Amino acid sequence: MENMYFVVRAYYIILFILFCAFLYLNVVVF
C-alpha cells in the first residue's frame, strides 16, 4: 500500500510540473 501512495504522489507531482510549464509557456508566448 505504501508503494501505491508513492506512485500516486509522483503522478500528482508530474501533473503539477506540467501545469506550471503550461502556465510558463503561456506567459512567455503571450
Backbone hydrogen bonds, N-H to C=O, Kabsch-Sander energy under -0.5 kcal/mol:
donor,donor_aa,acceptor,acceptor_aa,energy
5,Y,1,M,-1.8
6,F,2,E,-1.6
7,V,3,N,-2.0
8,V,4,M,-2.3
9,R,5,Y,-2.4
10,A,6,F,-2.5
11,Y,7,V,-2.2
12,Y,8,V,-2.2
13,I,9,R,-2.0
14,I,10,A,-2.2
15,L,11,Y,-2.1
16,F,12,Y,-2.3
17,I,13,I,-2.2
18,L,14,I,-2.4
19,F,15,L,-2.4
20,C,16,F,-2.3
21,A,17,I,-2.4
22,F,18,L,-2.3
23,L,19,F,-2.3
24,Y,20,C,-2.5
25,L,21,A,-2.4
26,N,22,F,-2.0
27,V,23,L,-2.2
28,V,24,Y,-2.2
29,V,25,L,-2.9
30,F,26,N,-2.3
